Amino acid sequence: MAIGSIILISIGDYGLLKMLKIQRDRDQILGQVDDIKQEIGRIETKIEKIQTDSAYIEKEARERLGMSKPGEKIYRTVP
């Protein structure tokens, strides 16, 4: 009877192994939540720059879109 109780406690629906798995899953999810919060912070910073910083907008337009001011010449180097 004691061995049966130990087995039931260890592997039953509410057993130790199940609890350990739930804790591991919880820790993994909390880690993902932290990662997402950091990404949200980076995105919010970028949004703030886009809304308030004309130099940032110009830099992004030049680097990402290859834009230039009227009369400027763009020289690209090939590695």
Secondary structure, DSSP 8 states (H G I E B T S, - for coil): -HHHHHHHHHHSTTSHHHHHHHHHHHHHHHHHHHHHHHHHHHHHHHHHHHHH-HHHHHHHHHHHH----TT--------
